[in-house]
Amino acid sequence: MDRLLASPHYGERWGRYWLDIARYGEDDYRSLNPNPKGYRPYPNAYLYRDWVIQSFNDDLPYDEFVKAQLAGDLMDPKVRYKMLPATGFLGLGPWYYDNGSNEVTRADERHDRVDAVTRGFLGLTVACARCHDHKYDPIPQTDYYALAGVFYNTVYEEYPAAPKKVVEDYMKLEEDLDLKQKILQEENQNLSMQLSRTLVLQTSNYLQGVYEVTGKPKKEMTQVVEQRKLDYELLERWIKYMSKTTDKYKFKVPFQAMIKKAGTPEEAKKLAENSRKT
């Protein structure tokens, strides 16, 4: 028993039950149009999940477990930094409905929190008192709207887990990195275009090199590269490309036929020039 309770998997196992009660999710699942309108992911949702798991493993007293999730941002400063992730209990619910007027959708947001709090901590479906007094439970509409009023002025807010200065420095580094990556991408595109233009002018030279390596009489590839001032790897790619059969590039057919019958070098040069023009 001690071994099982000491295992970190204990919190993972039992934390799953509470995460279901807390309707844990990593995006606003109530949105009707996820992309782009209404798409609201919660990238820091994992912090609440990890807090729940750690609370079980640390055997956090139940009263503190409840307080942290309802008002973790208002707890004693000595423990507040530990309890902030617990506010995900209310924060990870739906905030951005897109299926009605602003007044109705905001009321729906408060309704979700009333429902989650009462079912999770009281075991009562108080949410149905939005429309009528409970018939069997002593929960009038006035109680429902009194509780909904608590959430009336709540807003969605993300608290950084690091000091403000550290977060600002990190954001500045991210902006600088994005700018440098953009400059690097543009430079690579420019260099690629310049290289493409240069290589186009050498098409004839490379095709003649292909013929000299694959035609008759065959020459050593290193010899052709040295004589024609070619790039070894690029010539190798040209040879592989021209040897492959294809239905898309018809101009390769005469060249491949000439290689098979081993035409003269003059024929190869003429064909290469025509291919370059094409």
Order of alpha helices (4+ residues) and beta strands (2+ residues): alpha-alpha-alpha-alpha-alpha-alpha-alpha-alpha-alpha-alpha-alpha-alpha-alpha-alpha
